[in-house]
């Protein structure tokens, strides 16, 4: 039996990278795609929707903390 080990990869989001993801997501939705490639990653369109919501919330929280 052969064991398959997935390569561990990480992506660290900045506001600019989030905006780039949003552009790719919007294009995928417009084109009716259920997945798209972003920075060499295959992203499910449905997952990207929730990821963008999460990132928006986190960046808003960080901005709020910086203003204090």
C-alpha positions, 0 to 999 in steps of 0.5 A, spaced: 500 500 500 502 506 497 502 512 502 500 519 499 503 525 503 500 532 501 505 537 500 504 542 506 503 549 503 501 556 506 498 562 503 498 569 507 493 574 505 494 582 505 489 586 503 492 587 496 492 579 495 485 579 498 483 584 493 486 580 487 482 573 490 476 577 489 477 579 482 478 572 480 472 570 484 468 575 481 470 573 474 469 565 476 462 567 478 461 571 472 463 565 468 459 560 471 465 556 474 465 552 480 473 552 481 478 557 479 486 558 479 489 563 484 496 564 485 497 556 483 492 554 488 485 551 485 480 554 489 473 552 489 468 558 488 463 556 494 469 556 498 472 563 496 466 566 497 466 564 505 474 565 505 473 573 502 467 574 507 472 571 513 478 576 510 473 582 510 471 581 517 479 580 519 481 586 516 476 590 518 477 588 525 485 589 524 483 596 522 479 598 528 484 595 532 489 600 529 485 606 530 485 605 537 
